[in-house]
Amino acid sequence: MSISYYDFKNLPIQSQCELVLSEGRVISEISKDGLKFVLYELSSFSVEIVYKTINNKIEGLSVFQNKGTL
């Protein structure tokens, strides 16, 4: 599935999470201070989801546009 950065940002947070978990590709993962930070690649942008490791609940979500190198 291909979705633009702007269309993704306009989705409700629950739909964003579902799309990332079903369609995203894990790029990086790190744990620190009881949190797990997972970076996913989706279409032409990236999404970071922060999980609380004790209960694996989502604590936050950030979306980043992928910029090409000049």
C-alpha positions in Angstrom: 0.0 0.0 0.0 1.3 3.4 -0.9 0.1 6.4 1.1 1.5 10.0 1.2 2.9 11.6 4.2 0.1 14.1 4.3 -2.7 11.5 3.9 -1.1 9.5 6.7 -0.9 12.5 9.0 -4.7 13.2 8.4 -5.6 9.7 9.6 -6.8 9.2 13.2 -4.0 8.0 15.5 -5.5 4.5 15.8 -5.5 4.1 12.0 -2.0 5.4 11.8 -0.8 2.8 14.3 -2.7 0.0 12.6 -1.2 0.9 9.2 2.3 1.1 10.5 2.1 -2.2 12.3 0.6 -4.0 9.2 2.5 -2.3 6.4 5.6 -0.8 7.9 9.1 -2.2 7.6 11.2 -2.1 10.8 14.4 -0.1 10.2 15.8 0.2 13.7 14.9 -0.7 17.2 16.5 0.3 20.6 15.4 0.1 24.2 16.3 2.6 26.9 14.9 3.5 30.3 11.9 1.2 30.1 11.0 2.4 26.6 11.4 0.7 23.2 11.9 3.0 20.2 11.0 1.3 16.9 11.6 3.1 13.5 9.4 1.9 10.6 9.6 2.8 6.9 6.4 3.4 5.1 6.1 4.6 1.5 8.2 7.8 1.4 8.3 8.6 5.1 9.3 7.0 8.4 7.3 6.5 11.6 8.8 6.1 15.1 6.6 4.3 17.7 7.6 4.4 21.3 6.4 1.5 23.5 6.5 1.1 27.2 8.4 -2.2 27.7 6.7 -3.2 30.9 3.3 -3.6 29.1 4.1 -3.1 25.4 1.7 -0.2 25.2 2.2 2.5 22.7 3.4 5.7 24.4 3.9 7.9 21.4 4.1 8.1 17.6 6.2 10.5 15.4 6.1 10.9 11.7 9.2 12.0 9.6 9.4 13.0 6.0 12.3 11.2 4.2 14.4 13.8 2.6 16.6 13.0 -0.4 20.3 13.8 -0.2 21.5 16.8 -2.2 
